[in-house]
Amino acid sequence: MKTGLVLEGGGVRGIYTAGVLDVFYENGISFDGVAGTSAGAVHGCSFLSGQKGRSIRYYMNYCKDPRFMSLRSWIKTGNVVETEFSYHTLPEKLDVYDFKAFSENETPFYAVCTNLETGKAEYIQITDMKGQIDVIRASASLPYFSQIVEIEGKKYLDGGCSEAIPILGFTQMGYTKNVIILTRPASYLKKPEFKGLESIIYRKYPNFVSALKKRHEIYNETVKRVLDLEKQGKAFVIRPETDLPAGRMEHNPEKIKATYDLGVKDAEKSLSALVEFLK
């Protein structure tokens, strides 16, 4: 039986996940495979490179930097998260990512992206983080706020458009015992967003439009599936008890740090039960 780590997206809310992962790393908790969507993929990177504290450090240092995430960047480049700064300058120069450590880690890592032609989720395995950084970028490229990312002739956007919680495909890949980190409380129900806009902006991609229209339904169904797996003893879920302080595009460092600290707290509280689950 393969044990998997499943990481939900959620924009800046995902810093909660980073807090959980730092506790996992500190306590030597590992998995047979990791799958992340959007922010989940972003923070899964530092977990697998063994860089505890990196995510919260660069968020605190750059959350107010317009190059990191801003409407100015969106107007100027078509990407609310500036590509060159966030995916090259930051990990290569400012807060250096350990590409070598990631490559030497044998744990399979999958970033979930949405294929615009099919409207379906694709689990893309990353073995060379520097060479495949665009996969992470695609996984975290919010529709409406990001340019389409092309990889090997295929067009992608945020994995959350098709599989915000990457459990369905991961289970089919043989990961039948999973630790799932969510960024929404159990009471959360997703509602339709940007009604009608998808048919205009993405009219060339009807399958993607269909995925966006059903996004809230798929998300809510997946949450029910997660709850069922939890009841069956096939999943261990860590999630916030209430709405997190940080929003999807949060710039307030105090709210970001508070969200990270909640992740740390919830992980520490769950630690003994988690160790039992993984036995």
NUFIFI-864071 format. One record per atom (N, C-alpha, C, O): residue in three letters; z, y, x. Coordinates in pm, whole numbers, plus 50000, padded with zeros to 5 digits. Atoms other than C-alpha are relative to their C-alpha. Example, Ala and Ser with C-alpha at 12.3 -4.5 7.8 and 13.67 -1.06 7.14 Angstrom:
BEGIN
Ala500004988150089;Ala507804955051230;Ala500005012050090;Ala500665011850194;Ser499944988149918;Ser507144989451367;Ser500735010949923;Ser500905022049974;
//
This chain:
BEGIN
Met500004988050084;Met500005000050000;Met500005012550088;Met500875014250174;Lys500094987849920;Lys498935033550146;Lys500775011449931;Lys500645013649811;Thr499274988650053;Thr501225063550104;Thr499235012850031;Thr498795014950144;Gly500754987749983;Gly499555097150052;Gly500845012349974;Gly501855011849905;Leu499404986950026;Leu500555133650056;Leu498965008449929;Leu497875010649981;Val500934992650086;Val498925154249781;Val500495014449986;Val501635016749944;Leu499604986049995;Leu498965192249806;Leu499175008649905;Leu497975010449924;Glu500674991250096;Glu498125214949513;Glu499685013550063;Glu500315017650161;Gly500314986449956;Gly496505248949564;Gly500875010249929;Gly501965007049881;Gly499234989750068;Gly497655281949419;Gly500035013350071;Gly500915021650043;Gly500014987349929;Gly496735310349652;Gly501275001750082;Gly501724992350147;Val498814997249920;Val499765326849810;Val501214992149950;Val502164990050026;Arg498925008950047;Arg502035305549588;Arg500134987850089;Arg501204981750097;Gly500005011749914;Gly501075277949830;Gly500965000950117;Gly501204990950184;Ile499014998849892;Ile503575291850081;Ile501254991949965;Ile502024988350054;Tyr498945009350043;Tyr506085271649875;Tyr499764986450064;Tyr500684980250117;Thr500395012749940;Thr504215240749995;Thr500285000050150;Thr500744990150205;Ala499744998949856;Ala504465253150354;Ala501484997950030;Ala501834991650131;Gly498575002149982;Gly508255254150316;Gly500384985449990;Gly501184980450069;Val499755014450016;Val508315218350191;Val499524992350122;Val500224983750174;Leu500595007249887;Leu506045206550472;Leu500785002250129;Leu500864993150212;Asp499204997649880;Asp508185222950739;Asp501244991150002;Asp501664986450108;Val498855009150009;Val511155202650616;Val499564985650029;Val500254978250098;Phe500545013449971;Phe509025171050620;Phe499834998150150;Phe500264988050206;Tyr500275001249856;Tyr507955177650978;Tyr501304999350079;Tyr501434991250171;Glu498704999649931;Glu511495185651090;Glu500734986749990;Glu501514983250079;Asn499325012750023;Asn512665152250950;Asn499134987850031;Asn499494976649998;Gly500845011049955;Gly509825131451090;Gly499334992149890;Gly499034980349907;Ile500645006950112;Ile508275122950754;Ile498485000850015;Ile497915011650030;Ser501465000649983;Ser504665111550782;Ser499374991649890;Ser500074985149812;Phe500735006550107;Phe501985096850559;Phe498764993050054;Phe498324995750166;Asp501225007049959;Asp498965073850573;Asp498765008749981;Asp497725006050041;Gly501114990950023;Gly496725101950449;Gly500475012449929;Gly501505012249862;Val499654987250062;Val496805138050331;Val498775005849931;Val497685006049989;Ala501084993350072;Ala494675155250066;Ala500525013349948;Ala501585013949885;Gly499584986850046;Gly494865192449993;Gly498865007549934;Gly497715006349975;Thr500964991350067;Thr493115216249759;Thr500365014550028;Thr501515018550011;Ser499834985649982;Ser492665253049848;Ser501185003050093;Ser501164998950209;Ala498854996749915;Ala496015266549977;Ala500704987350049;Ala501304987350156;Gly499425012749956;Gly497215230549992;Gly499334994950126;Gly500004989750216;Ala500745003949880;Ala494495223050245;Ala500355009150117;Ala500505004550230;Val499674990249895;Val495305254850439;Val501334996550066;Val501434996550189;His498675002849943;His498975245750482;His500124985750053;His500934982950141;Gly500025013649946;Gly498275208850535;Gly499534999850144;Gly499934991050221;Cys500514999049862;Cys496455219150854;Cys501135001250101;Cys501184993950200;Ser498914997549905;Ser499585232251026;Ser501004988550002;Ser501644986050104;Phe499135011850004;Phe501595201950911;Phe499454989350093;Phe500204983150168;Leu500615010749920;Leu499135178351079;Leu499835003950147;Leu499694995150232;Ser500044995949859;Ser498945199151398;Ser501415001350057;Ser501585004350176;Gly498624999649953;Gly502735198451418;Gly500535013950028;Gly501415015650112;Gln499604986249973;Gln503145236151403;Gln500945005249890;Gln500565013449806;Lys498984995950097;Lys506335240451201;Lys500205015150006;Lys500335020950114;Gly499754985750009;Gly506805276151083;Gly498785008850016;Gly498875021049998;Arg501194991849975;Arg503255287251156;Arg499525007249874;Arg499195019149879;Ser500524993950123;Ser502225293550795;Ser500805012249959;Ser500235022849931;Ile499194988650043;Ile505165315750706;Ile499935011250103;Ile500025022950067;Arg500074989749896;Arg504885333751039;Arg498775008949982;Arg498875021249982;Tyr501194991650011;Tyr501295344750996;Tyr499895006849863;Tyr499295017549852;Tyr499964993150128;Tyr501805352550628;Tyr500855012650009;Tyr500455023249960;Met499124988449986;Met504695375650714;Met499375010750089;Met499525022650063;Asn500614990549907;Asn502765391650998;Asn498775007049944;Asn498495018549979;Tyr501314994650040;Tyr499485397150815;Tyr499805001749850;Tyr498715005249806;Cys500194999350146;Cys500135397150438;Cys499585013849951;Cys498975015149845;Lys500394986450039;Lys499645434950426;Lys498755004950072;Lys498285016050048;Asp501214996449925;Asp496655435150659;Asp498794998449907;Asp498554987449856;Pro501145001050092;Pro493525443150452;Pro498944989950044;Pro498134985549963;Arg500955010149953;Arg491535419250671;Arg500404986049954;Arg499574977049942;Phe499485013150039;Phe493745390350560;Phe499624996749856;Phe499124985949827;Met500325002050142;Met493305394550185;Met500125013549929;Met501195019549926;Ser499954986950066;Ser492365425749992;Ser498775002349913;Ser497734996149933;Leu501144996050082;Leu490145441049728;Leu498975007350087;Leu497775006750061;Arg500914993149909;Arg488695462250008;Arg499054990150068;Arg497854992450079;Ser500825010449938;Ser487505430850182;Ser499004994349899;Ser497844991749933;Trp500875005550105;Trp486085417849853;Trp498815009349974;Trp497675004849965;Ile501064990250024;Ile484115449849792;Ile499035000650118;Ile497825001850101;Lys500794998549878;Lys482915451150152;Lys499184987550033;Lys498034988650076;Thr500635012349952;Thr482065414450213;Thr499684989849891;Thr498944980249914;Gly500165010150105;Gly482155396149879;Gly501054989250007;Gly501044979949926;Asn498915009749984;Asn485205376750000;Asn501345007350001;Asn501575016050085;Val498694993650003;Val488735387049904;Val500804996550125;Val501625004450171;Val499435004049872;Val489855367650213;Val498905001650105;Val497884994650099;Glu501064997049904;Glu487885381350508;Glu499764988050092;Glu500684983350160;Thr500355012349929;Thr486085352150673;Thr500285000650150;Thr500994992150203;Glu499894999449853;Glu485935363251036;Glu501465001150043;Glu501894994350137;Phe498604998249961;Phe489565374551049;Phe500834987549971;Phe501514982550060;Ser499105010750043;Ser491235346350854;Ser499654986250056;Ser500534978050077;Tyr500405013449957;Tyr489195316750977;Tyr499564999250146;Tyr499244988450196;His500365000149857;His488395327151334;His500985008150085;His501655002550172;Thr499124991649918;Thr490345356651475;Thr501454995449994;Thr502114994250097;Leu498605003850015;Leu493685345551335;Leu500314986550067;Leu501204986050152;Pro499665013049940;Pro493635308251427;Pro499564998350145;Pro500094989750216;Glu500495001549863;Glu491755313151754;Glu500655009650099;Glu500665007050220;Lys499464989949908;Lys493485344251894;Lys501405004949964;Lys502255005950052;Leu498764993150036;Leu496365359251695;Leu501184990649978;Leu502284993350026;Asp498965010250019;Asp498385328751584;Asp499294986750019;Asp498874980249923;Val500935010649960;Val496625301051768;Val500344986549938;Val501474981649946;Tyr499885013350059;Tyr496075268551584;Tyr499814989550109;Tyr498964991150196;Asp500105010649899;Asp496575236751788;Asp498914990049958;Asp499204979549902;Phe501135008550037;Phe493115221851737;Phe500084986350067;Phe499714976250007;Lys499905012549925;Lys493785195252002;Lys501014990549934;Lys500744978649919;Ala498975008250064;Ala496985182951834;Ala499494994349868;Ala499774982849835;Phe500575004950125;Phe495165180451502;Phe499044988450026;Phe499104978249958;Ser500995010449969;Ser492345160151656;Ser500664987050046;Ser500144976150022;Glu499305011849949;Glu494845136651819;Glu500864993249893;Glu501304981949912;Asn499245005850110;Asn496695130951491;Asn499064990749922;Asn498034995149871;Glu500885009850062;Glu495215099151343;Glu500084999649847;Glu499374991949783;Thr499864999750146;Thr496295107250986;Thr498745005749936;Thr498395017149964;Pro501194994650068;Pro493165110850768;Pro500375012249915;Pro501365012149842;Phe499754987650073;Phe492975145850621;Phe498765004049922;Phe497665004849977;Tyr501114996650088;Tyr490815155650325;Tyr500255013549933;Tyr501315015949877;Ala499964987450074;Ala490105190550192;Ala499084998549879;Ala497944994049892;Val500775001650124;Val488915191149832;Val499235012949968;Val499815023749959;Cys500894988750034;Cys485955213849750;Cys499244996549872;Cys499104984749838;Thr500815002350119;Thr483905218149434;Thr498535002350032;Thr498145013150077;Asn501444999349979;Asn480175210949464;Asn499375007549882;Asn499525003349768;Leu500554991850107;Leu478315237649267;Leu498884993149923;Leu498714995449803;Glu501125006850066;Glu475315215449191;Glu500504989549900;Glu499944988049792;Thr499495010850086;Thr477375186849044;Thr501185004349914;Thr501454998449810;Gly498804995750070;Gly480465205948932;Gly501194990950025;Gly502214992149957;Lys498965010049975;Lys482565177749078;Lys500725002550132;Lys500225009350222;Ala499204999049878;Ala485285175449341;Ala499444990850107;Ala499024979650078;Glu500355008349885;Glu484385162649686;Glu501155000450100;Glu501635011150137;Tyr498965001249898;Tyr486995150049929;Tyr499304999250136;Tyr498724988950170;Ile500704999549872;Ile485655160450268;Ile501004997750112;Ile501935005550130;Gln499075002949892;Gln487405144450564;Gln499745009350118;Gln498605011450159;Ile500094991149885;Ile488135167950851;Ile500584993050122;Ile501744989050123;Thr499555006149874;Thr488345153351201;Thr499965010150115;Thr500655008450215;Asp500144989549899;Asp487365184351401;Asp500255013449930;Asp499335019149871;Met499644988150078;Met489215214451261;Met499175012250038;Met498735019749950;Lys500764988249958;Lys487415240551468;Lys498554999249954;Lys497985008949906;Gly501395001850038;Gly483985226151399;Gly499784999349850;Gly498685001849801;Gln500125001550145;Gln484715220451030;Gln500845010449924;Gln501205008149809;Ile499144990050064;Ile486705251950953;Ile499405005149869;Ile500145009549781;Asp500634995650125;Asp484165260850683;Asp500364991149882;Asp500254995349767;Val499555008850109;Val485395230950483;Val501305005549942;Val501485005849820;Ile498764993750047;Ile488845247050465;Ile499675012849924;Ile500255015649819;Arg500404987550065;Arg487195280050377;Arg499414997449862;Arg499735004449766;Ala500595003450130;Ala485165263850099;Ala501074995749901;Ala501064999949785;Ser498935005150086;Ser488225246149960;Ser500845011349942;Ser501365010149831;Ala499144988850041;Ala490045279649938;Ala499215012349955;Ala499785023349947;Ser500834988650042;Ser487145301749820;Ser500025001549849;Ser499284994749777;Leu499844997950144;Leu488185314149477;Leu498705004549935;Leu498035013449987;Pro501204995250071;Pro485325317449229;Pro500225014549957;Pro501355018949935;Tyr500024985850035;Tyr484455353449140;Tyr500425009050116;Tyr499955020350128;Phe499464991849892;Phe486305365749451;Phe499524995450138;Phe500005000450240;Ser500485005349872;Ser484395346549720;Ser498504997249994;Ser497954994349889;Gln501395004149986;Gln480885340549843;Gln499934984750001;Gln500874978050044;Ile500235014449995;Ile479485305449803;Ile499934995650147;Ile499315002450229;Val500005005349863;Val480035284450118;Val499024988350007;Val499134978949929;Glu500985010749985;Glu477145262650233;Glu500374991250119;Glu500574996150230;Ile499675009749896;Ile477925231050432;Ile498994988649993;Ile498904981749891;Glu501005010749993;Glu475175206950539;Glu499085000149878;Glu498764989749822;Gly500954998650109;Gly472865220450270;Gly500594999649860;Gly499875001349762;Lys499345000350131;Lys475425217549989;Lys500815012849980;Lys501335018550076;Lys499294987650032;Lys477035247049812;Lys501354997049935;Lys501454989049841;Tyr498645003050046;Tyr480775247749754;Tyr500795012749968;Tyr500505023650017;Leu498954990250022;Leu483625268249615;Leu501334992649984;Leu501414980550004;Asp498625004950006;Asp487345263349558;Asp500154986349933;Asp499624983849825;Gly499765013350055;Gly488475227649503;Gly500785000349871;Gly500704990949791;Gly499224998950123;Gly490785239949229;Gly499155001349876;Gly499674999849765;Cys500904999250116;Cys487755244949004;Cys499774986449937;Cys499434985449819;Ser500275013550050;Ser487455207248968;Ser501204990750011;Ser501404982149926;Glu498845008749981;Glu490625190949102;Glu501095007550077;Glu501255005850198;Ala498974991749938;Ala493485215049168;Ala501134991650059;Ala501744995550159;Ile499005009449948;Ile495885185949218;Ile499224987550041;Ile498854979649955;Pro500925010649956;Pro493945160949431;Pro500594985949999;Pro500774979650104;Ile499405013250014;Ile495445128949296;Ile499014989649948;Ile499094977949987;Leu500895009850064;Leu492645112649095;Leu499094993350103;Leu499054981050112;Gly500885005649898;Gly490135108349375;Gly500774993150111;Gly500314983150166;Phe499185005749892;Phe492885101149627;Phe500484986049963;Phe500504977050047;Thr499585013250048;Thr494185072249417;Thr498854990150010;Thr499054978650049;Gln501175008749993;Gln490665058049398;Gln499674996150144;Gln499014985950167;Met500225002949859;Met490555059249779;Met501044990250055;Met501004986750173;Gly499025010049958;Gly493495035149792;Gly501395005250028;Gly502274997650069;Tyr498664994249981;Tyr496425059049817;Tyr500744998849867;Tyr500645007449779;Thr499415003450129;Thr498505043649542;Thr501485003649989;Thr502085002049883;Lys498614995350001;Lys501955056849638;Lys499995013950063;Lys499805015350183;Asn500254986449953;Asn501925094549665;Asn501195009449983;Asn501925008949884;Val499084988750010;Val504185123849736;Val499145012149963;Val498195015450033;Ile500824989250055;Ile502845153049533;Ile500805013049999;Ile501885013749940;Ile499354986849999;Ile503755189349598;Ile499225009349908;Ile498045012049931;Leu500614990950097;Leu503045212549306;Leu500555014150018;Leu501655015950071;Thr499554986249986;Thr503285250349295;Thr500285006649864;Thr500485018749856;Arg499654995250134;Arg503935253548922;Arg501154991549945;Arg501234979649978;Pro498935007950061;Pro507035242848723;Pro499464990249897;Pro498314991449854;Ala500435010650093;Ala506885212848489;Ala499575005649865;Ala498764999449796;Ser500314994350132;Ser506665235648184;Ser498665007349994;Ser498225011349887;Tyr501224991849994;Tyr503455252848299;Tyr498814993149935;Tyr498554981349957;Leu501265004550058;Leu500275249048094;Leu498925010350034;Leu499075022150005;Lys501084990849962;Lys497045263948227;Lys499185004149878;Lys498914995949789;Lys500824994750109;Lys495025286047992;Lys498635003950055;Lys498475005550176;Pro501344996149953;Pro491325295348007;Pro500045013550071;Pro500805022450033;Glu500074987649924;Glu490475322648260;Glu498575005649998;Glu497614998049987;Phe501304993449987;Phe487615347948282;Phe498994994949896;Phe497854991649930;Lys500855005550106;Lys486165336747947;Lys498625006649997;Lys498515018849987;Gly501374995250010;Gly482375340047944;Gly499385004450130;Gly498165004050145;Leu500544995049874;Leu482035353748295;Leu499274989250079;Leu498264991850145;Glu500595010749920;Glu481245320048447;Glu498544997549964;Glu497724994350051;Ser501385002550045;Ser478075316448238;Ser499035010550052;Ser497835008050061;Ile500844989249947;Ile476785349448376;Ile499894999050152;Ile498804998850208;Ile499974999649853;Ile477865348148741;Ile499424987450062;Ile498734988050164;Tyr500445012749940;Tyr477115311348801;Tyr498954992949913;Tyr498924980649907;Arg500995005750092;Arg474225306348556;Arg499034990550068;Arg498444981950002;Lys500905009149928;Lys472175289048828;Lys500614986150018;Lys499924976750059;Tyr499305012649975;Tyr474775261348841;Tyr500714995449873;Tyr501934996749862;Pro499435003550131;Pro475305247848487;Pro501144989950007;Pro502084990649928;Asn498915009849988;Asn477475218648600;Asn501295006750049;Asn502395002850009;Phe498844992549953;Phe479775242748782;Phe500585008649888;Phe501795009749874;Val499554992150115;Val479915265148475;Val500814991249905;Val501854995349854;Ser499295009550087;Ser480945234748271;Ser501384996750056;Ser502364995849982;Ala498715003149935;Ala483685226548524;Ala500985011649983;Ala502165009549955;Leu499124988450015;Leu485045262048508;Leu500515001349856;Leu501675004849834;Lys499594999150141;Lys485095261448128;Lys501064989749965;Lys501914992149879;Lys499055010950028;Lys487055228648131;Lys501164999750099;Lys502014990850093;Arg499025000149892;Arg489225238048427;Arg501444998649950;Arg502224990750004;His498625000450051;His492385243848223;His500324986549937;His501444981649948;Glu499785013050063;Glu491925211348030;Glu500214989250106;Glu501114980850095;Ile499905010049892;Ile491395190848346;Ile501345001450072;Ile501994991550104;Tyr498724997749931;Tyr494415207048511;Tyr501154994349918;Tyr501994987049972;Asn498895004550084;Asn496725200048217;Asn500014984849986;Asn501084978649981;Glu500085014650005;Glu495475164148191;Glu500494993750130;Glu501144983350129;Thr499565005149870;Thr496085159248563;Thr501525000850012;Thr502144991650066;Val498544998849998;Val499655172048529;Val500644988749920;Val501654983149963;Lys499485011250080;Lys500235146348254;Lys499894986950078;Lys500794978650073;Arg500205012049918;Arg498815119648484;Arg501064999250110;Arg501594988550138;Val498974999549895;Val501195130648760;Val501364996049944;Val502104988450007;Leu498735003550063;Leu504145128148523;Leu500084985149969;Leu501134978949985;Asp500055014450026;Asp503055093048422;Asp500234992050128;Asp500984982350129;Leu499845006949872;Leu502795082348786;Leu501435001050049;Leu501984991750108;Glu498604997949960;Glu506225097048851;Glu500924990449924;Glu501824984449982;Lys499205009150082;Lys507715076948562;Lys499824985550042;Lys500754977450032;Gln500305013749957;Gln506015045448694;Gln500514997050140;Gln500414985650187;Gly499515001949864;Gly507565050449037;Gly498895000050103;Gly499104995850217;Lys501144999749907;Lys504125055649195;Lys499815013850064;Lys498975015550153;Ala500104986549945;Ala504625092549270;Ala501385006250011;Ala502265003949928;Phe498784992149980;Phe507395114449406;Phe499565014549999;Phe498775018750083;Val500494986450021;Val506965150149289;Val501045010450040;Val502215009650001;Ile499174988449967;Ile508395181749441;Ile499315012249942;Ile498145014749973;Arg500594988250063;Arg507825213249237;Arg501115010049971;Arg502285006149960;Pro498974990050031;Pro509635245949163;Pro500534998149858;Pro499834993449770;Glu499395001250132;Glu512025246648869;Glu499535011149906;Glu499475009249784;Thr500474988650079;Thr510755280648752;Thr498795006250071;Thr498415002050180;Asp501134993149937;Asp507815303748824;Asp500425005650136;Asp501525010850151;Leu499714995449864;Leu507645312749192;Leu499935015350009;Leu499195021649934;Pro500044985449984;Pro508295348549310;Pro498625005350037;Pro498215015949989;Ala501314995449953;Ala504895351249479;Ala498904996649900;Ala498894985849842;Gly501165002450084;Gly501715354849277;Gly498844994750083;Gly498984992950204;Arg501165005849933;Arg498275341049363;Arg499505008750116;Arg499115003450220;Met500474991049895;Met497305371949566;Met501115009650043;Met500925021750050;Glu498804992249967;Glu500765383649670;Glu499905006850137;Glu499415001050234;His499954992649874;His501175410449939;His501435003850039;His501675008550151;Asn498614996249975;Asn504935416049913;Asn500684989750090;Asn500864978350049;Pro499425009849907;Pro506575399850220;Pro501314994049952;Pro501614982549982;Glu498735005350050;Glu509955396450048;Glu499764988749899;Glu500454978649901;Lys500325010450098;Lys508415376649761;Lys499404987750067;Lys499664976450026;Ile500605011249927;Ile506415355450004;Ile501084991850070;Ile501084979550063;Lys498915007149930;Lys509515347150211;Lys500904992849901;Lys501334981649928;Ala499175006350102;Ala511535339749896;Ala499354987249947;Ala500034977449920;Thr500745011850047;Thr508825315449781;Thr500054988950103;Thr500254977250069;Tyr499895009749891;Tyr508785298150119;Tyr501404993950003;Tyr501554981750016;Asp498615004849995;Asp512595295550116;Asp500304990349885;Asp501074980949903;Leu499815009350112;Leu512485278949773;Leu499394986450032;Leu499964976049997;Gly500615012649958;Gly510115252749915;Gly500914992450095;Gly501074980350083;Val499075006249905;Val512535246150200;Val501204994249925;Val501594982849949;Lys498835004350077;Lys515475243949959;Lys499714987749915;Lys500494978149915;Asp500345011350087;Asp513735220449716;Asp499724987450080;Asp500064976450037;Ala500285011749915;Ala512545197749998;Ala501294994250055;Ala501464982050056;Glu498725004949946;Glu516015195550151;Glu500814993049893;Glu501474982949919;Lys499285005950113;Lys517495187949810;Lys499434986249963;Lys500164977549916;Ser500695012550038;Ser514945159949756;Ser499954989750112;Ser499504978450091;Leu500255007949880;Leu515115145450107;Leu500484985649992;Leu499734976450024;Ser499475013750002;Ser517365115250056;Ser499254991249901;Ser498964979649929;Ala500765007650101;Ala515525104449739;Ala498594997250050;Ala498034986650024;Leu501355001849945;Leu512195109349917;Leu499974988750102;Leu499064980450101;Val499935010649899;Val513225087250207;Val500084986349934;Val499454976849980;Glu499905012650074;Glu514165059949959;Glu498654996249938;Glu498254984649941;Phe501315002450062;Phe510825063749780;Phe499004994650101;Phe498194985950068;Leu500995003749898;Leu508885059750104;Leu500304986750068;Leu499474981850145;Lys499655012849936;Lys510695027850211;Lys499074988849953;Lys499214977349997;
//
